[in-house]
């Protein structure tokens, strides 16, 4: 876990689903286009005034808050030589010094007046490609594990753009988001790795079901 346990928000954004132009004058409805706000109330289901278009893959109690590390903006801008706007990845909270390698599934943080718990890595979707017009970015996010991560809300409360994120309780199992991403995306037949991730009781239910199914296929009953 990082030594500096109090972090300032680089950006705080919310937004309801809206139409976004893609390709040759086509439109899709998406919640990725969020706007910086002064404050918002965080409920167990997410921020008031925030929303998702596709509830199959976004939103819900285990995915109430989306976090993305600020350092990755600099990384992608350097790699692709193209500036990125705030909240490019549809995250609510952009923060420094909270990389996937340093954040554990189950970690508990104060976020403003609310309390959140890291539940899973973020599964990047094709909407990121459509928004940035960069097909390589999505592939590189998966390759690197620089996906950001999602959190559930343990205590509701107000979050402001000048709020801080403070680590309250690091998870003792120390299974990082980066490790979870490696197992999820790249080591899908690593039974021991899957067991290690599943051993974190605070893992999001959807990940539990998917990884348990993979494990069952790898270790069939005699």
C-alpha positions in Angstrom: 0.0 0.0 0.0 1.3 3.5 -0.8 2.8 5.4 2.1 0.9 8.6 1.5 -2.6 7.6 2.5 -4.5 10.8 2.0 -5.2 11.8 -1.6 -6.7 14.8 -3.2 -9.2 14.5 -6.1 -7.7 15.6 -9.4 -11.2 15.6 -10.9 -14.8 14.8 -9.7 -17.4 14.2 -12.3 -20.9 12.9 -12.7 -23.4 12.8 -15.5 -26.6 11.1 -16.8 -26.7 9.1 -20.0 -26.8 11.3 -23.2 -26.4 10.9 -26.9 -22.9 10.8 -28.2 -22.0 11.0 -31.9 -19.8 8.2 -33.2 -18.6 7.2 -36.6 -20.5 8.4 -39.6 -23.2 10.5 -38.0 -24.3 7.6 -35.8 -25.4 8.1 -32.2 -25.3 6.0 -29.1 -26.6 6.6 -25.6 -23.9 6.5 -23.0 -23.1 7.6 -19.5 -19.4 8.1 -20.3 -19.6 11.8 -20.9 -19.4 13.2 -17.4 -19.0 16.8 -16.2 -17.0 18.2 -13.4 -19.3 19.3 -10.5 -18.8 21.1 -7.2 -20.5 18.4 -5.1 -22.9 15.4 -5.2 -24.5 13.1 -2.7 -23.2 9.5 -2.9 -25.8 6.8 -2.2 -25.4 3.0 -2.1 -26.4 3.0 -5.8 -24.1 5.8 -6.9 -24.0 9.5 -7.1 -27.3 11.4 -7.4 -27.3 13.0 -10.8 -25.1 10.2 -12.2 -26.2 7.3 -14.3 -25.3 4.6 -16.8 -26.9 3.6 -20.1 -26.2 -0.2 -20.1 -27.1 -1.6 -16.7 -25.8 -5.1 -17.8 -22.2 -3.9 -17.6 -22.3 -0.7 -15.5 -23.7 0.5 -12.3 -25.3 -1.4 -9.3 -24.2 -1.5 -5.7 -20.8 -3.2 -6.4 -20.0 -0.6 -9.1 -21.3 2.5 -7.5 -18.2 4.6 -7.9 -15.6 4.5 -10.7 -12.0 5.5 -9.9 -9.2 6.1 -12.4 -5.6 7.0 -11.7 -4.5 10.4 -12.9 -1.0 9.1 -13.8 -2.5 7.0 -16.6 -3.6 10.2 -18.4 0.0 11.2 -18.7 1.0 7.7 -19.8 -1.7 7.5 -22.6 -1.1 11.1 -23.8 2.6 10.3 -24.1 2.0 7.0 -25.8 -0.6 8.2 -28.3 0.6 11.8 -28.6 -3.0 13.0 -28.1 -4.4 15.1 -25.2 -7.3 13.6 -23.2 -10.2 15.5 -21.7 -11.2 15.2 -18.0 -13.0 12.0 -17.2 -12.2 10.5 -20.5 -12.9 7.0 -19.1 -16.2 8.0 -17.6 -14.8 7.8 -14.1 -16.4 9.7 -11.2 -13.1 10.3 -9.4 -9.7 10.9 -10.9 -6.9 10.6 -8.2 -3.1 10.5 -8.0 -1.0 8.0 -6.1 -3.7 5.3 -6.2 -2.4 3.0 -8.9 -3.9 -0.5 -9.5 -0.7 -2.1 -8.2 -1.1 -0.3 -4.8 -4.9 -0.7 -4.3 -6.2 -3.9 -2.8 -9.7 -5.5 -3.4 -11.5 -4.8 -0.1 -9.6 -1.6 0.8 -11.9 0.9 2.6 -11.6 4.6 2.1 -13.2 7.8 3.3 -14.4 9.8 0.2 -15.6 13.1 1.4 -18.3 12.3 4.0 -18.9 8.9 2.5 -17.1 5.5 3.0 -16.4 3.3 0.0 -14.8 -0.1 -0.5 -12.9 -1.3 -3.5 -14.8 -4.2 -5.1 -13.3 -5.0 -8.5 -11.2 -3.9 -11.4 -13.0 -1.9 -14.1 -13.8 -3.8 -17.3 -13.2 -1.3 -20.0 -15.7 -1.3 -22.8 -15.8 -0.3 -26.5 -17.4 3.1 -25.6 -13.9 4.3 -24.6 -12.8 3.5 -28.2 -15.8 5.3 -29.6 -15.3 8.4 -27.4 -11.5 8.7 -28.1 -11.6 7.4 -31.7 -8.6 5.3 -30.7 -9.1 1.5 -31.1 -5.6 0.8 -29.6 -6.4 2.5 -26.3 -8.9 -0.2 -25.2 -6.5 -3.0 -26.1 -3.6 -1.2 -24.2 -5.8 -0.7 -21.1 -6.3 -4.5 -21.0 -2.7 -5.3 -21.8 -1.3 -3.0 -19.0 -4.1 -3.5 -16.4 -4.5 0.3 -16.3 -8.2 -0.1 -16.1 -9.2 1.8 -13.0 -11.4 0.2 -10.5 -14.9 0.2 -9.0 -16.2 0.6 -5.4 -19.3 -0.1 -3.3 -20.6 2.4 -0.8 -20.5 1.4 2.9 -21.7 4.8 4.2 -23.6 7.4 2.2 -22.5 11.1 2.2 -21.7 14.2 0.4 -18.6 14.4 -1.9 -17.1 17.7 -3.1 -14.5 18.4 -5.7 -12.0 19.4 -3.1 -12.7 16.3 -0.9 -9.9 14.0 0.0 -9.7 10.2 -0.2 -8.3 8.7 3.0 -7.4 5.1 3.5 -9.3 3.8 6.5 -8.6 0.1 6.4 -6.2 -1.8 4.0 -7.4 -5.3 3.2 -5.3 -7.9 4.9 -5.3 -10.3 1.9 -3.4 -7.8 -0.2 -4.8 -8.8 -3.6 -4.2 -5.8 -5.7 -6.4 -4.6 -8.5 -3.5 -5.2 -10.9 -3.2 -8.8 -9.8 -7.0 -9.3 -10.2 -6.8 -7.8 -13.7 -3.9 -10.1 -14.6 -6.0 -13.2 -13.5 -9.2 -11.9 -15.1 -7.8 -10.9 -18.5 -4.5 -12.9 -19.0 -4.2 -15.9 -16.7 -7.7 -17.4 -17.1 -6.4 -20.9 -16.4 -4.3 -20.1 -13.4 -6.3 -22.0 -10.8 -4.2 -20.9 -7.8 -4.4 -17.3 -8.9 -8.2 -17.6 -9.3 -8.4 -19.1 -5.8 -6.4 -16.2 -4.4 -8.7 -13.6 -5.9 -11.8 -15.6 -4.8 -10.4 -15.7 -1.3 -11.2 -12.0 -0.9 -14.8 -12.1 0.4 -15.3 -8.5 -0.5 -14.9 -9.2 -4.2 -17.8 -8.1 -6.4 -20.5 -10.8 -6.8 -20.2 -10.8 -10.6 -16.5 -11.5 -10.4 -17.1 -14.2 -7.8 -19.5 -16.0 -10.1 -17.4 -15.7 -13.2 -14.1 -16.8 -11.5 -15.9 -19.6 -9.6 -17.2 -20.9 -13.0 -13.7 -20.8 -14.5 -12.3 -22.6 -11.5 -15.0 -25.3 -11.7 -14.1 -25.9 -15.4 -10.4 -26.2 -14.5 -11.0 -28.5 -11.6 -13.9 -30.8 -12.5 -15.2 -33.2 -10.0 -13.7 -36.7 -10.1 
